[in-house]
Amino acid sequence: MTRVTERLPLIAFAIGLAAFVAMALLAASNDTFAGDLWAARQLQSIESAIVATPLDWTEDLAQSPLVMIVAGLAALAFLLAKRGEAAVLMVGTQVASAVVPVLKVAIERPRPSPDLVSVSSAPADFSFPSGHSFSAMLTFGMLLYLVSVHVRPAVPRAALQAACVWVVVATGVERVYAGHHWPSDVLGGFLAGGLFLALFVWLHASHVLGRLRGRAGRQEAAVPALRGGTGSA
C-alpha cells in the first residue's frame, strides 16, 4: 500500500501528460472541441463593465512585462528571507516564453473566428494552448505553493492564496471573454502549466525532504556522541 501511495504523484503526472498530448493531437486537427462555441457565446453574452474591467486588469498580470515584475518582486521577497526558491521562481516564469510558442507552431490551431464569436484585437499567432493561461498557472501556481509553505500568519496567507487563485481563474475566463481563445485552449494552457508546476513542486518537496532527512540523520548521530562523551567524563 505504501509503494502505491508513493507512486500516486507519478501516476497523476502521467495521466495529466497523456491528457495534454491527447488534447494537442485533437486540437491539431479540429478548430474547436464540442462545447467550445456554446461556452464562449454564453460567456460573451454577459455584457457588463463590472465583469469585463476586472478580468482585463487581472489578465495583464499574466503577460509580460507585468508577470515578470510580479515574479521579480516575489523572488526578491524570498531572497531577502534567505529562501532558495528565488532563482527557481524567476526561471520558472521564463518557461512559457520558450515552450508555448513551440507548441503553438507545432499544433497550428487557428484563433476563434470573428464569424463565430466576438473578437477584440485578435493576436496573430496560433491558439492552442493559451499562453496567458499557461503563464498564469505556472507563475501564480508557484507563488501559491510557496506562500502556502512559507507564510505562517493565517490572514496574509489566505489573502495571498486567494489572490493567486483569482489571477489564474480570471485570466482563463478573460481569454475566452475577449474572443482570443476557445475554452479548450485555456484548458490546454492550464494543463500544460500545471504539469510544469507539478514538476516544480515535486523537485522542491524532494529537496526539502532531503534536507530534513539529512538534519535528522545528523541529530541521531550526535546523540550517541553526546552520550559517549558524558559516560567518559
C-alpha positions in Angstrom: 0.0 0.0 0.0 2.9 2.4 0.8 4.5 1.8 -2.6 1.2 2.6 -4.3 0.8 5.8 -2.3 4.3 6.9 -3.1 3.6 6.4 -6.8 0.4 8.3 -6.9 2.0 11.7 -7.8 3.8 10.0 -10.7 0.6 8.3 -11.9 -1.3 11.6 -11.7 1.5 13.3 -13.7 1.5 10.6 -16.3 -2.3 10.9 -16.6 -2.1 14.7 -17.0 0.6 14.4 -19.6 -1.4 11.9 -21.6 -4.4 14.1 -21.4 -2.5 17.1 -22.7 -1.0 15.0 -25.6 -4.5 13.8 -26.5 -5.8 17.4 -26.4 -2.9 18.6 -28.5 -3.5 15.9 -31.2 -7.2 16.7 -31.4 -6.5 20.5 -31.5 -4.1 19.9 -34.4 -7.0 18.5 -36.5 -10.0 20.4 -35.0 -10.5 24.1 -34.8 -12.9 23.7 -31.9 -14.0 21.0 -29.5 -17.5 20.1 -28.6 -18.9 22.7 -26.3 -16.3 25.4 -27.2 -18.6 27.6 -29.3 -21.6 27.3 -26.9 -19.5 28.1 -23.8 -17.7 31.0 -25.5 -21.1 32.5 -26.6 -22.6 32.0 -23.2 -19.7 33.9 -21.5 -19.7 36.7 -24.1 -23.4 37.2 -23.6 -22.5 38.8 -20.2 -22.1 42.4 -21.4 -21.1 44.3 -18.3 -18.1 46.6 -17.5 -18.3 45.3 -13.9 -17.3 41.9 -15.4 -15.0 43.0 -18.2 -12.9 45.5 -16.4 -11.6 43.3 -13.5 -11.0 40.5 -16.0 -8.9 42.8 -18.2 -6.9 44.1 -15.4 -6.2 40.7 -14.0 -5.3 39.2 -17.4 -2.5 41.8 -17.6 -0.8 40.2 -14.6 -0.3 37.0 -16.7 1.6 38.7 -19.6 4.9 40.5 -20.0 6.1 42.8 -18.5 3.7 42.6 -15.5 4.2 38.9 -15.0 8.0 39.4 -14.8 7.5 42.3 -12.4 5.3 40.2 -10.1 7.7 37.2 -10.3 10.7 39.5 -9.7 9.1 41.1 -6.6 8.2 37.7 -5.2 11.7 36.4 -5.9 13.2 39.4 -4.2 11.0 38.7 -1.1 12.1 35.1 -0.9 15.7 36.2 -1.5 15.5 38.7 1.4 14.0 35.9 3.5 17.0 33.8 2.6 14.9 31.3 0.7 16.5 29.3 -2.1 13.4 29.4 -4.3 14.1 32.9 -5.7 16.1 31.8 -8.7 13.7 28.9 -9.4 10.8 31.2 -9.4 12.4 33.6 -11.9 13.5 30.7 -14.2 10.0 29.2 -14.0 8.4 32.3 -15.4 10.6 32.1 -18.4 9.4 28.6 -19.3 6.3 29.9 -21.0 8.2 32.1 -23.4 10.2 29.1 -24.6 7.6 26.3 -24.5 4.3 27.9 -25.6 5.4 29.3 -29.0 6.9 25.9 -29.9 3.6 24.1 -29.0 1.6 26.7 -30.9 3.6 26.3 -34.1 3.6 22.5 -33.8 -0.2 22.4 -33.4 -1.2 25.3 -35.6 -4.8 25.7 -34.3 -6.4 28.9 -35.7 -7.7 31.6 -33.4 -11.5 32.0 -32.9 -13.2 33.4 -36.0 -15.0 36.7 -35.8 -17.8 35.0 -37.8 -18.4 32.8 -34.8 -17.7 34.9 -31.7 -17.0 38.5 -30.8 -13.2 39.1 -31.2 -11.3 42.1 -30.0 -7.9 42.8 -31.4 -7.1 39.2 -32.2 -3.4 38.1 -31.8 -1.6 36.9 -34.9 -0.2 33.7 -33.6 -1.9 30.3 -33.2 -4.4 29.5 -30.5 -3.6 26.2 -28.7 -2.5 26.2 -25.9 -3.3 29.6 -24.3 0.0 31.2 -23.4 -1.6 33.5 -20.8 -3.3 30.6 -19.1 0.0 28.6 -19.1 1.9 31.6 -17.6 -0.8 32.3 -15.0 -1.0 28.6 -13.9 2.8 28.3 -13.7 3.8 31.6 -12.1 0.9 32.1 -9.8 0.7 28.4 -9.0 4.3 28.5 -7.9 3.5 31.6 -5.8 0.5 29.8 -4.3 2.6 26.8 -3.3 5.5 28.9 -1.9 3.1 31.1 0.1 1.4 28.0 1.5 4.8 26.6 2.6 6.5 29.7 4.0 3.8 32.3 5.1 2.7 31.4 8.6 0.2 34.1 9.6 -3.2 32.8 8.6 -4.8 36.0 7.4 -2.0 37.1 5.0 -1.5 33.6 3.8 -5.2 33.2 3.0 -5.3 36.6 1.2 -2.3 35.8 -0.9 -3.6 32.3 -1.8 -7.0 33.8 -2.8 -5.2 36.4 -5.0 -3.2 33.7 -6.8 -6.3 31.6 -7.4 -8.2 34.6 -8.7 -5.4 35.6 -11.2 -5.3 32.1 -12.6 -9.1 31.7 -13.0 -9.8 35.2 -14.2 -7.0 35.0 -16.8 -8.6 31.9 -18.3 -12.0 33.5 -18.3 -10.8 36.7 -19.9 -9.1 34.9 -22.8 -12.4 33.4 -23.8 -14.4 36.6 -23.0 -12.2 38.6 -25.3 -12.6 36.1 -28.1 -8.8 35.4 -28.1 -9.1 31.7 -27.3 -11.6 28.8 -27.1 -12.3 27.3 -23.7 -10.3 24.2 -24.8 -7.3 26.4 -25.5 -7.5 27.7 -21.9 -7.9 24.2 -20.5 -4.8 23.1 -22.5 -2.8 26.1 -21.2 -3.8 25.3 -17.6 -3.0 21.6 -18.1 0.4 22.3 -19.6 1.3 24.9 -17.0 0.0 22.5 -14.3 2.4 19.8 -15.5 5.4 22.2 -15.1 4.1 23.4 -11.8 3.8 19.8 -10.6 7.4 19.2 -11.6 8.5 22.3 -9.7 6.6 21.3 -6.6 8.0 17.7 -6.7 11.6 19.0 -7.1 11.1 21.5 -4.2 9.4 19.0 -1.9 12.1 16.4 -2.6 14.8 19.0 -1.8 13.1 20.0 1.4 12.5 16.4 2.4 16.2 15.6 1.7 17.3 18.4 3.9 15.0 17.3 6.7 16.3 13.7 6.5 19.9 14.9 6.5 19.2 17.1 9.5 17.5 14.2 11.3 20.5 11.9 10.5 22.9 14.4 11.9 20.9 14.7 15.1 20.7 11.0 15.5 24.5 10.7 15.0 25.0 13.4 17.5 23.1 11.7 20.3 25.4 8.7 20.7 28.4 11.0 20.6 26.9 13.1 23.4 26.2 10.0 25.4 29.7 8.7 24.9 31.1 12.0 26.0 29.0 12.0 29.1 30.0 8.5 30.0 33.8 9.1 29.7 33.5 12.2 31.8 
